[in-house]
Amino acid sequence: MAPALTPRHRVVALDLTGHGSSDARSRYDLLSWADEIEAVGTAEAEGDVFSVAGHSLGSVAALVTAYRHGDRVAGTIAVDPPDWLVAEGGLEARRTVLNPRRFHPSRELAAARFQARPTDPARVPYVERHVAEGSVHLTPDGWTWRFDPAVTGHDTFPDELWGNDIGPVVLVRAERGLLSADQAAELCDRLGGAEDLIIEDSGHHVMLDQPIALTGCLQDVLARWTLTRRHGRQGPRSCHRGG
């Protein structure tokens, strides 16, 4: 999706520690991930403010970044956040423990085992294959996933951040996402009246189900924020509104 945004924006696709090609940590927490985002954003923005977009756990890290480094963040787009942010029981009631690493004799076999869960009927197979092929690497024990399974041991959202000034926030939900309508309304309220948008016919992994629609939505939000900063006015909305 990133190349479609580059004609008008400088785009950085960041692998948080424990993910992608970044190094592992002995333990993972949201404040450290937020500091990583701020450090990269500050370096790449060359003194200017920057916007942050994240999906699922990445959206929580993006929100923590906006709360923790509000003077650096121009706006935050949270794509289908997990329901544990507002659901009864919080993170511990919904924490998923990943299985230990599995190793495979070839890149093709490792990629073939890739399946983002939850699955969705709108899933675009060639997009999922593209992600799978970039998500494995060769180790001395064979081909395996790039991410560290220990990332699921991260902490919960710091409650002391709720209610602080966070700046512009847009919640982009999947039609069949993790948040119910009531949970989305509560989250928007906690975020100081965040805008609520929906990508139709999509599940939690929106970028695998409706990549073009999600890209268009990001383009729309970023363009409106740019207009607001430059001229103090909003542009038209192209994403379906939540309710």
C-alpha positions as CSV (number, residue, x, y, z in Angstrom):
1,M,0.0,0.0,0.0
2,A,2.8,2.4,0.8
3,P,3.8,3.2,-2.8
4,A,0.3,4.5,-3.6
5,L,0.8,7.1,-0.9
6,T,4.3,8.3,-2.0
7,P,3.3,10.7,-4.7
8,R,2.1,13.2,-2.1
9,H,3.7,11.9,1.1
10,R,7.0,10.7,2.5
11,V,6.1,7.2,3.7
12,V,8.1,5.1,6.2
13,A,7.0,1.5,6.7
14,L,8.4,0.7,10.2
15,D,9.0,-2.8,11.6
16,L,8.6,-2.5,15.4
17,T,11.1,-4.5,17.4
18,G,10.0,-8.1,17.4
19,H,8.4,-7.7,14.0
20,G,9.7,-8.0,10.4
21,S,13.4,-7.4,10.0
22,S,13.9,-5.5,13.2
23,D,15.7,-7.0,16.2
24,A,14.1,-8.8,19.1
25,R,13.8,-7.5,22.7
26,S,14.0,-9.4,26.0
27,R,10.5,-8.0,26.7
28,Y,8.0,-5.9,24.8
29,D,5.9,-3.0,26.0
30,L,3.8,-0.3,24.3
31,L,5.8,2.6,25.6
32,S,9.0,1.3,24.0
33,W,7.2,0.7,20.7
34,A,5.8,4.3,20.9
35,D,9.3,5.6,21.5
36,E,10.6,3.7,18.5
37,I,7.9,5.2,16.3
38,E,8.7,8.7,17.6
39,A,12.4,8.2,17.0
40,V,11.9,7.1,13.4
41,G,9.3,9.6,12.7
42,T,11.4,12.5,14.0
43,A,14.4,11.4,12.0
44,E,12.5,11.0,8.8
45,A,10.3,14.1,9.1
46,E,13.5,16.2,9.4
47,G,12.0,18.5,12.1
48,D,8.4,18.5,10.9
49,V,5.5,16.8,12.6
50,F,4.4,13.4,11.2
51,S,1.2,11.3,11.0
52,V,1.0,7.7,12.3
53,A,-1.1,4.9,10.9
54,G,-1.2,1.4,12.5
55,H,-3.3,-1.8,12.2
56,S,-4.4,-4.0,15.1
57,L,-1.6,-4.0,17.8
58,G,0.1,-1.4,15.6
59,S,-2.9,0.9,16.0
60,V,-2.5,0.7,19.8
61,A,1.2,1.6,19.5
62,A,0.2,4.5,17.2
63,L,-2.3,5.8,19.8
64,V,0.3,5.5,22.6
65,T,2.8,7.4,20.4
66,A,0.2,10.2,20.0
67,Y,-0.4,10.4,23.7
68,R,3.2,10.2,24.6
69,H,4.7,12.4,21.9
70,G,1.8,14.7,21.1
71,D,4.1,17.5,20.0
72,R,5.5,15.4,17.2
73,V,2.4,13.7,15.9
74,A,0.1,15.6,13.5
75,G,-2.6,12.9,13.4
76,T,-3.2,9.2,14.2
77,I,-5.1,6.6,12.1
78,A,-6.0,3.5,14.0
79,V,-7.0,0.7,11.7
80,D,-9.3,-2.0,13.3
81,P,-7.9,-1.8,16.9
82,P,-8.3,-4.9,19.1
83,D,-11.5,-5.0,21.3
84,W,-9.4,-5.4,24.5
85,L,-8.9,-1.7,24.5
86,V,-12.5,-1.2,25.8
87,A,-13.9,-4.7,26.3
88,E,-14.6,-6.1,29.8
89,G,-11.7,-8.1,31.0
90,G,-9.2,-6.1,28.9
91,L,-6.1,-7.7,27.3
92,E,-5.7,-10.7,29.7
93,A,-9.2,-12.0,28.8
94,R,-8.3,-12.0,25.1
95,R,-4.5,-12.5,25.0
96,T,-3.5,-15.0,22.3
97,V,-0.3,-17.0,22.9
98,L,1.4,-17.9,19.6
99,N,2.8,-21.4,19.1
100,P,6.6,-21.9,19.2
101,R,8.5,-21.3,16.0
102,R,8.2,-23.9,13.3
103,F,10.9,-24.5,10.8
104,H,10.5,-25.6,7.2
105,P,13.0,-26.9,4.6
106,S,12.1,-24.3,1.9
107,R,10.8,-20.7,1.6
108,E,7.8,-22.0,-0.4
109,L,6.7,-24.4,2.3
110,A,7.0,-21.8,5.0
111,A,5.1,-19.2,3.0
112,A,2.4,-21.8,2.2
113,R,1.7,-22.2,5.9
114,F,1.0,-18.5,6.3
115,Q,-2.6,-17.6,7.1
116,A,-3.6,-14.3,8.8
117,R,-6.3,-15.0,11.3
118,P,-9.2,-14.4,11.6
119,T,-9.8,-15.3,8.0
120,D,-12.4,-13.5,5.9
121,P,-14.4,-14.3,2.8
122,A,-13.2,-11.1,1.2
123,R,-9.5,-12.1,1.5
124,V,-7.5,-11.4,-1.7
125,P,-5.3,-14.5,-2.1
126,Y,-2.5,-12.9,-4.1
127,V,-2.1,-10.1,-1.5
128,E,-1.9,-12.6,1.3
129,R,0.7,-14.6,-0.7
130,H,2.7,-11.4,-1.3
131,V,2.7,-10.7,2.5
132,A,3.6,-14.3,3.2
133,E,6.6,-14.4,0.9
134,G,8.0,-11.3,2.7
135,S,7.3,-12.6,6.2
136,V,9.7,-15.6,6.3
137,H,13.5,-15.8,6.4
138,L,16.2,-18.4,6.5
139,T,17.8,-19.4,9.8
140,P,20.3,-22.1,10.7
141,D,17.3,-24.3,11.6
142,G,15.4,-23.7,8.4
143,W,12.8,-21.2,7.0
144,T,10.5,-19.6,9.6
145,W,8.5,-16.4,10.4
146,R,10.4,-13.2,10.9
147,F,8.4,-12.1,14.0
148,D,9.2,-13.0,17.5
149,P,6.4,-15.1,19.1
150,A,7.2,-13.4,22.4
151,V,5.6,-10.2,21.2
152,T,2.2,-11.4,22.4
153,G,3.6,-11.0,26.0
154,H,3.4,-7.2,25.7
155,D,1.7,-5.1,28.3
156,T,-1.8,-3.5,28.1
157,F,-2.7,0.1,27.2
158,P,-1.4,2.5,29.9
159,D,-4.7,3.6,31.6
160,E,-3.1,6.9,32.7
161,L,-3.0,8.1,29.1
162,W,-6.8,8.1,28.6
163,G,-8.2,11.6,28.8
164,N,-5.0,13.4,27.8
165,D,-4.8,15.6,24.7
166,I,-4.2,13.3,21.7
167,G,-4.8,15.5,18.6
168,P,-6.7,14.4,15.5
169,V,-7.6,10.7,15.5
170,V,-9.5,8.7,12.9
171,L,-10.7,5.2,13.7
172,V,-10.9,3.0,10.5
173,R,-12.9,-0.1,11.2
174,A,-13.4,-3.3,9.2
175,E,-17.1,-4.1,8.6
176,R,-16.4,-7.5,10.1
177,G,-13.7,-6.3,12.5
178,L,-12.9,-6.8,16.1
179,L,-14.9,-3.9,17.6
180,S,-18.6,-3.9,17.9
181,A,-20.5,-0.7,17.1
182,D,-20.9,0.0,20.9
183,Q,-17.2,-0.6,21.6
184,A,-16.2,1.6,18.7
185,A,-18.4,4.4,20.0
186,E,-16.9,4.0,23.5
187,L,-13.4,4.1,22.0
188,C,-14.1,7.2,20.0
189,D,-15.4,8.9,23.1
190,R,-12.3,7.9,25.1
191,L,-10.2,9.4,22.3
192,G,-11.9,12.7,22.6
193,G,-14.4,12.3,19.8
194,A,-12.4,10.5,17.1
195,E,-13.9,10.2,13.6
196,D,-15.3,6.7,12.9
197,L,-15.0,5.3,9.4
198,I,-15.8,1.8,8.0
199,I,-14.2,-0.2,5.2
200,E,-17.1,-2.2,3.8
201,D,-16.8,-6.0,3.0
202,S,-13.7,-6.5,5.0
203,G,-12.5,-8.4,8.0
204,H,-9.9,-7.5,10.7
205,H,-7.0,-7.8,8.2
206,V,-8.3,-4.9,6.1
207,M,-5.2,-4.6,4.0
208,L,-5.5,-8.2,2.9
209,D,-9.2,-8.0,2.2
210,Q,-9.7,-4.5,0.7
211,P,-6.3,-3.0,0.1
212,I,-7.5,-0.5,-2.6
213,A,-10.3,0.7,-0.4
214,L,-8.1,1.1,2.6
215,T,-5.4,2.9,0.6
216,G,-8.1,5.3,-0.7
217,C,-9.3,5.9,2.8
218,L,-5.8,6.7,4.0
219,Q,-5.3,9.1,1.1
220,D,-8.5,10.9,1.9
221,V,-7.8,11.3,5.6
222,L,-4.2,12.5,5.0
223,A,-5.4,14.9,2.3
224,R,-8.0,16.4,4.6
225,W,-5.5,16.8,7.4
226,T,-3.1,18.6,5.0
227,L,-5.9,21.0,3.9
228,T,-6.7,21.7,7.5
229,R,-3.1,22.4,8.4
230,R,-2.6,24.6,5.4
231,H,-5.9,26.4,5.0
232,G,-8.0,25.5,8.1
233,R,-10.7,23.7,6.1
234,Q,-11.8,20.1,5.6
235,G,-12.0,18.3,2.3
236,P,-14.7,15.8,1.2
237,R,-14.9,12.4,2.8
238,S,-14.7,9.3,0.7
239,C,-14.8,6.6,3.4
240,H,-18.1,5.1,4.6
241,R,-19.0,6.6,7.9
242,G,-19.5,4.4,11.0
243,G,-22.5,4.7,13.2
